[in-house]
Amino acid sequence: MSLQTLKVLSLLLSYPEAEMLEALDEMAAVVEQENLLPADPKKSVLALIDSYCGADLLDVQEDYVALFDRGRFLSLHIFEHVHGESRDRGQAMVNLLQMYEAHGFEMSTHELPDYIPLFLEFLSQQQQAEAIRLLHDAMPVLSLLGARLSERGSEFSAVFDALSGFAGEPEALAEIRRQAATEGEDETLVNMDEIWEEEAVSFMGAGDACKNQADAVSPITITPRDEYLKAQNRSL
């Protein structure tokens, strides 16, 4: 079974290329016909696709870079939000890559395996139950990204709302939304030297919450949900 809606969401989160702009009608048809998403997220995704109609490629590429490539808050690499630059991130990458290879999924790009569009492309080739299970494991990070985009009034939040509608919301959604609403500006570029000296980002806490992925049940598991709540409470 192929979950082409997830492939469409992958394309929407990828750096815009001319081929995508030429395939907008096909992408909208997939979302409509596959009917994989709840009504409201589906409507928002279709609106996002429609927003590209008639757009200038260079303009949308510039907007994309300004949104996703100018800081860490909206990084599209899952483990960036869990491990930062700590050594645990490397092992998590290895585990995720091994999962891809075990499923016969070959990476056709030079992106890291935790790149969200790549992860969604992989999920689009899985059985629906397995795709939901793996996606739900990543929802704490994906929901945070969606909440941050929503705070910025970005239409890209539709993609993460769609993923939540497909896989289910994380248990700590209220805390995630509160973090996005109160954390302030992304000062990555301003404080670059200090940030890169950190062992890991504060989101999801430290220590056990960022344990080696080899010990996790799923290669994409972000953190046990009870540990996430404890880490959030400690940070308040």
C-alpha positions in Angstrom: 0.0 0.0 0.0 1.3 3.4 -0.9 0.4 6.4 1.2 0.8 9.1 -1.5 -0.6 11.8 0.7 2.5 11.5 2.9 4.6 11.9 -0.3 2.7 15.1 -1.1 3.4 16.4 2.5 7.1 15.5 1.9 7.2 17.6 -1.2 5.5 20.5 0.5 8.2 20.6 3.2 11.0 20.2 0.7 13.0 23.0 -0.9 10.7 24.2 -3.7 11.7 23.1 -7.2 10.1 23.8 -10.6 9.0 20.2 -10.8 6.8 20.6 -7.7 5.2 23.8 -9.1 4.4 21.8 -12.2 2.7 19.0 -10.2 0.4 21.1 -8.0 -2.8 19.8 -9.7 -1.6 16.2 -9.3 -0.7 16.8 -5.7 -4.1 18.3 -4.9 -5.8 15.3 -6.7 -3.9 12.8 -4.5 -5.0 14.6 -1.3 -8.6 14.7 -2.5 -8.8 11.2 -3.8 -6.8 9.3 -1.2 -8.8 11.0 1.5 -6.3 10.1 4.2 -6.7 13.3 6.2 -9.5 14.6 8.4 -11.6 17.4 6.9 -10.0 20.5 8.4 -6.3 19.5 7.9 -7.1 18.3 4.4 -8.7 21.7 3.6 -5.6 23.5 5.0 -3.2 21.3 2.9 -5.2 22.0 -0.2 -5.0 25.7 0.5 -1.2 25.5 0.9 -1.0 23.8 -2.4 -3.2 26.4 -4.0 -1.0 29.2 -2.6 1.8 28.1 -4.9 -0.4 28.5 -8.0 1.1 31.2 -10.2 3.9 31.8 -7.7 7.4 32.8 -8.9 9.9 30.0 -8.2 12.6 32.3 -6.9 10.2 34.0 -4.6 9.0 30.8 -3.0 12.5 29.5 -2.7 13.6 32.7 -0.9 10.6 32.5 1.4 11.4 28.9 2.2 15.0 29.6 3.1 14.1 32.6 5.2 11.6 30.4 7.2 13.4 27.0 7.6 17.2 27.7 7.1 17.8 30.8 9.3 17.8 29.2 12.7 17.3 26.0 14.7 13.7 26.5 16.0 12.3 25.4 12.6 15.0 23.0 11.6 13.5 20.1 9.5 15.9 17.6 11.1 14.1 15.7 13.8 17.1 14.8 16.0 18.3 18.5 16.0 15.4 19.1 18.4 16.3 16.1 20.6 20.1 15.7 20.7 21.4 19.0 19.4 25.0 18.4 18.4 25.6 15.8 21.1 27.1 12.4 20.3 23.8 10.7 20.8 22.6 12.3 17.6 25.1 10.3 15.6 23.9 7.0 17.0 20.3 8.0 16.4 21.1 8.7 12.8 22.8 5.3 12.4 19.8 3.5 13.9 17.3 5.4 11.7 19.5 4.7 8.6 19.6 1.0 9.5 15.8 1.0 9.7 15.5 2.5 6.2 17.9 -0.1 4.8 16.0 -3.0 6.6 12.9 -1.9 4.7 14.7 -1.6 1.4 14.5 2.1 1.3 17.4 3.8 -0.5 18.2 7.4 0.1 18.4 9.2 -3.2 19.5 12.5 -1.7 22.5 13.8 0.4 20.2 14.7 3.2 20.6 13.3 6.7 18.2 10.4 7.5 16.3 12.5 10.1 15.3 15.1 7.5 11.5 15.3 7.8 10.7 15.3 4.1 12.9 12.2 3.7 11.3 10.5 6.7 7.8 11.2 5.2 8.8 9.8 1.9 9.9 6.6 3.7 6.6 6.4 5.6 4.7 6.8 2.3 6.0 3.4 1.2 5.0 1.6 4.4 1.8 -0.1 5.5 -0.6 2.5 7.1 -0.4 1.0 10.6 3.4 1.0 10.6 3.5 4.5 9.2 1.2 5.7 11.9 3.2 4.0 14.6 6.5 5.5 13.5 5.0 8.9 12.8 3.4 9.0 16.2 6.8 8.4 17.9 8.0 11.6 16.2 4.9 13.7 17.0 6.4 15.6 20.0 8.9 17.2 17.7 6.6 17.6 14.8 3.9 19.1 16.9 6.4 21.6 18.3 7.4 22.6 14.8 3.7 23.0 13.8 3.0 25.1 16.9 6.0 27.4 16.1 4.8 27.8 12.5 1.3 28.6 13.8 2.8 31.2 16.1 4.4 32.8 13.0 1.2 32.7 11.0 2.8 30.4 8.4 0.7 28.3 6.1 3.2 25.5 6.5 1.6 24.7 9.8 -1.0 22.9 7.7 1.5 20.1 7.0 2.1 19.4 10.7 -1.6 19.6 11.5 -2.2 17.0 8.7 0.4 14.7 10.3 -1.2 15.1 13.7 -4.6 14.3 12.1 -3.2 11.2 10.5 -1.0 9.9 13.4 -2.6 11.4 16.5 -1.6 14.2 18.8 1.2 13.7 21.4 0.0 13.5 25.0 2.0 16.6 25.9 0.4 18.8 23.3 -0.7 21.5 25.7 2.9 21.8 27.1 4.3 21.9 23.5 2.0 24.7 22.5 2.8 26.6 25.6 6.5 26.3 24.9 6.0 27.6 21.3 3.9 30.5 22.6 6.3 31.7 25.3 9.9 30.8 24.1 10.6 34.1 22.3 12.6 34.7 19.2 15.0 32.2 17.6 18.4 33.8 18.4 20.5 31.1 16.7 22.3 33.5 14.3 22.9 36.1 17.1 24.3 33.6 19.6 25.8 31.1 17.1 29.1 30.6 19.0 27.4 29.8 22.3 24.8 27.6 20.8 27.2 25.3 19.1 29.1 24.8 22.4 26.0 23.3 23.9 25.9 19.6 24.3 22.2 19.4 23.5 19.3 21.7 23.1 17.0 22.1 26.1 13.8 20.8 24.4 13.0 17.4 25.7 15.3 17.9 28.6 18.7 16.2 29.1 20.1 13.0 30.4 17.7 10.1 30.2 15.4 12.0 27.9 18.2 12.0 25.3 19.3 8.5 25.8 21.2 6.5 23.2 18.8 5.5 20.4 20.2 2.0 20.5 18.3 1.5 23.7 15.0 2.7 22.2 12.2 0.5 21.0 11.9 2.4 17.8 14.7 4.2 15.9 12.6 7.3 15.6 11.4 7.3 19.2 11.9 10.8 20.6 11.6 10.3 24.3 9.3 8.3 26.7 6.3 10.5 27.2 6.4 10.5 31.0 10.1 11.6 30.9 9.1 14.4 28.5 6.5 15.7 30.9 9.0 15.6 33.8 11.6 17.4 31.7 9.1 20.1 30.8 8.1 20.6 34.4 11.7 20.9 35.5 12.2 23.6 32.9 9.3 25.8 34.1 
